Amino acid sequence: MLIVLESSYSDYIVLHSINQRKAKVNVRLNHRNECAYIDMSQSDFILDGESTLNDLISLCYEHQSNCMLLDTHNFSAGFFDLKSGLAGTTLQKFANYQMKVAIILKPERAHNKRFKELIYEMNQSTHFRFYDHREDAEVWLTT
């Protein structure tokens, strides 16, 4: 995967393009409360395996940020199927690299009982949280 940096040199936003399967994905580096975080929530990026997970972590470290905001649509269906192992691999790698990650879950999306248990457990952690609203996720990421 190729990562191309396009800087707007504004105080708040730096745009990136990630070439994922020949499609460009816009990514933002946002600043809030003197904290920088990678915002993937409005991009078409899909985390579908360990390779794309490694690209996300590399992007964060390249820009000296350990914080990331993701949305439900940034994950393949395998992430929500705990039998696939993608959620476990993803969460473990985020924890190993001491990433602070917030995911905005769409309230209308139905999740099975096991995934709801995972949400509850992860919301007790310091590395990973699920939120219904973007503002709540941003506050947690930047405090």
Secondary structure, 3 states (H helix, E strand, C coil): CEEEEECCCCCCCEEEEEEECCEEEEEEEEEECCEEEEECCCCCCCECCHHHHHHHHHHHHHCCCCEEEEEHHHECHHHHCHHHCHHHHHHHHHHHCCCEEEEECCCCCCCCHHHHHHHHHHCCCCCEEEECCHHHHHHHHCC
